[in-house]
Amino acid sequence: QGLEQGLEQGLEQGLEQGLEQGLEQGLEQERSLIVRQLGRKVGQLSPDTENQVKQLSFAQLDQLGEALLDFSTLGDLTDFLNGLNT
């Protein structure tokens, strides 16, 4: 019974850890995609701006992913990012 319980706990921990890593990798891929899209849409991002984007939460990245379709200048991105902080 102890072995069975240990195996069950190990399996739960492994699944939990795998799910957490998968979510983190997915978020990192989304950040990377949005940074690339922004570069194509408004031009090369400064390292500071790129870091700002990479620090956004999943919900904020989702908003940015939609909003960037309407951007035409780097100023549009700056305005968006400043709007998140107010």
CORTA-V365106 format. One record per residue. OMEGA is omega in whole degrees, 0 to 359 (999 if undefined). Layout:
{{OMEGA} {OMEGA}}
This chain:
{{178} {179} {180} {180} {178} {178} {180} {179} {179} {178} {179} {179} {180} {179} {180} {181} {179} {179} {180} {179} {179} {178} {180} {178} {178} {179} {179} {178} {178} {178} {181} {179} {182} {177} {178} {179} {179} {179} {179} {185} {187} {180} {183} {178} {174} {178} {180} {180} {178} {178} {177} {180} {183} {179} {183} {176} {179} {181} {179} {176} {179} {177} {181} {180} {178} {183} {185} {177} {181} {181} {172} {179} {176} {178} {178} {178} {179} {178} {179} {182} {177} {179} {178} {184} {180} {999}}
